[in-house]
Amino acid sequence: MALDKPEAVPVDTHVWQVARQRYGLELGTAARSLTPRVYRETGDFFRQLWGPRAGWAQAVLFCAEVTRPQGAPCASARPKRGRACHSRSHLGPS
């Protein structure tokens, strides 16, 4: 991952929205798109939060976000007892 740079945190609109919605990050709340400053500060936020493996953690968070069915609760919501966190029911028949 990330060409042997596990601290690299690529920031796109999904990652930016996750930072704002789940972590309360207020960077660029008035902006309509990512600016270089917001990109840099969002990456710095995740590197400070997750340390040297921030790129790996960001990849997991990104995948959880883009595969979550529209309207489903965020991953921060606790699953009901007995249900797996990695439910694939939204992917259709296997």
C-alpha positions in Angstrom: 0.0 0.0 0.0 1.1 3.5 -0.8 4.4 2.3 -2.2 5.9 1.5 1.2 4.6 4.8 2.8 2.1 3.6 5.4 1.8 7.2 6.7 0.5 8.5 3.3 -3.1 9.6 3.6 -4.7 10.4 0.2 -7.6 12.8 0.8 -10.6 12.9 -1.6 -14.1 14.1 -1.1 -15.1 10.9 0.7 -12.3 11.1 3.2 -12.9 14.8 3.7 -16.6 14.2 4.4 -15.7 11.3 6.8 -13.4 13.6 8.7 -16.1 16.3 9.0 -19.0 14.0 9.8 -17.4 11.3 12.1 -14.6 13.3 13.6 -16.0 16.8 13.7 -13.2 18.2 11.7 -14.2 21.7 10.7 -11.7 22.3 7.9 -13.2 23.8 4.8 -16.8 23.7 6.0 -17.5 26.7 3.7 -15.5 25.4 0.8 -17.2 23.6 -2.1 -14.1 21.6 -3.0 -10.8 20.5 -1.5 -8.2 23.2 -1.4 -4.5 22.4 -1.0 -4.7 23.7 2.6 -7.7 21.5 3.5 -6.1 18.5 1.8 -2.9 19.0 3.8 -4.6 19.6 7.2 -7.0 16.7 6.8 -4.1 14.4 6.1 -2.2 15.8 9.1 -5.3 15.3 11.3 -5.4 11.6 10.4 -1.6 11.1 10.7 -1.8 12.7 14.2 -4.8 10.5 15.1 -3.5 7.2 13.7 0.3 7.7 13.7 2.6 5.9 11.3 -0.1 3.6 9.9 -2.5 6.4 9.1 -2.6 5.5 5.4 -3.7 1.9 6.2 -6.4 3.2 8.6 -7.6 5.7 6.0 -7.9 2.9 3.4 -10.0 0.8 5.7 -12.2 3.9 6.5 -12.5 4.8 2.9 -13.6 1.2 1.9 -16.1 1.2 4.7 -17.5 4.5 3.5 -17.8 3.7 -0.2 -19.3 0.2 0.3 -21.8 1.4 2.9 -25.3 1.3 1.4 -26.8 4.7 0.9 -28.8 5.8 4.0 -27.2 3.1 6.2 -25.8 4.2 9.5 -22.1 5.1 9.7 -19.6 2.6 10.9 -19.3 4.4 14.1 -22.8 3.1 15.0 -22.5 -0.1 17.0 -23.9 -3.2 15.3 -26.6 -5.2 16.9 -25.5 -8.1 19.0 -24.9 -11.2 17.0 -24.5 -9.4 13.7 -21.2 -9.2 11.9 -19.8 -5.8 11.3 -18.8 -6.8 7.8 -22.2 -7.8 6.5 -22.2 -8.2 2.8 -26.0 -8.4 2.4 -26.0 -5.0 0.6 -23.8 -6.5 -2.2 -26.5 -8.8 -3.4 -26.4 -12.6 -4.0 -23.0 -14.2 -4.0 
